[in-house]
Amino acid sequence: MNITVKYNELSAEEFILLWETVWGQGPTLEQTKLAMDHTLFRVSVFDDDRIIAMARMIGDMGLNYYIKDVVVIPEYQGRGIGRLLINELLKFVNDNGIRDTGIFVELCAMPDKMPFYEKLGFDTNEAQRLKMMYQVR
């Protein structure tokens, strides 16, 4: 592997490609471009010229950061790339947060991914995640 990490260069097209590799039908290009423009921090990982992983951070830069869209394509899972992504996101929080304060860093994970995130210091609480797919008209 010839791994390269890039910051804030993840394109909408690359995002959709990775999304569809793991989760199926992706969002529209227009939605994704808007999301990339309003993401606080994006990390992408390449093996030579092939994109193999991504993660992004959204939030308010003061009290809350939220980790979104952590994807490592299946053939590269188990090689430390997910850990690398999370460490890069946490470094961003550390570099941009107010010194000597606590900041919530949250994420949502499928049950089979929970042990991975728990190994990295995340824990669960009693809150239940609620969601709605709102149709814009």
N, C-alpha and C positions, 0 to 999 in steps of 0.2 A: 504494500500500500504506500502511496505517495500522498499523504494527507495534507491539505491546506485548509486553514480556517479563515473565513472572511467575515468582516463586520459591515453591517448596513448596506450590503450589496445584493442581498437576496431579491431577485426579480419576481414579478407576479407570475411569469411563465414558469420559473423554477419552483415557486411555491405550489402552483397547481400540479405540476408534474409529481412532486413529492406527495402531496395530498392524495392524488389518485393512485399512487403506488401502494398506499397503506389503507386509505379510507374509502375509496371508490370515487364516484362523480364529485368533482370539485366545484368550488364557487365560480362565478363568472370572472372573466378577465377584468372587467370594469370594477367589480367589487374588490377583487384582490389588489388591484393597483391602488385603490383608495385606502385599503387596509395597510398596505406597505408604506404609504405616505404618512400614515398616522400611528405607526408602530414606534415605540420608544427606541427599541434596539433589536436588531436582527443578527442572528448568527447562522452562517451556512458552512457546511463542510464538504470538501471536494476530495475525490480520489483522482489524481491527475486532473482532467477536465470534466469529470463526471460528478454532478451533485449527488451526494449520498445522504445528507442529513440537514435538518434545519430546526430552529427554535426562535421564538420571538417573545419580547417583553412588552406588555402594555401597562398603563398605570398613570398615577397622578404625580409621581416623582417626589412625593412628600410622605404620605402615609401608607400607600398600597402599591404594590407591583403584582402583576399577574402574568404567570408563564403560560404561553399559548403555543399550540401547534408544534409540539416536540415530535419530530419524525426522524427516524433512522430507517433507511430501507432494510427490509428483512435480512438480506444476505450480509449486512454489515453490523447487525445487532450482536451484542455480546462481546464487542471488541473495545469497549470503553468510550465509544463516541457519544452515547447518551450522557454519560457522566461529564465528558468534556463540554457538551452543550450547556448543561445545568451550571457547571462551574463558571463558564463564561458569562451566563446571565447573572449569577450571584456576584461576580466581580463587577459587573455593570452597576448593580444596586450599591455595592460597597463604595464604588468610585463616585457615585452620584447622590447618595443619601446624606442626610444631615448627620454629622459625627455625633457619637454618643447617644443616639436615639434608636429605638426599636422600630422596625418597619415590617409590616406584614408582607410576606411573599407567599402567594397562593397559586394553586393550580388545581385542575380537575384531571383525574386519571381513571382509566378503566380498572376494574378490580384486579385483573391479571398483571397490571403494571404497578400496583400499590407497593409491593415489596421493593421494587427498584427505587422508588422515590423515598421510601422509609429508610433505606440504606444511606441515602444522601442527606438525611436529617429532617425530612418532612414527616408530619404526623397527621392523623385524622382527628376530627372532632365530631360532635353530635349534630352539626348542621347538615341539612339535606340540600343538595343542589336542585334548584328549580330552573326550568328553561322553557322558552317559548320561541317557536320560529314565527316571527312576525312578518307577514306579507306586506311589503311596501306597495302602495297603489299610486 
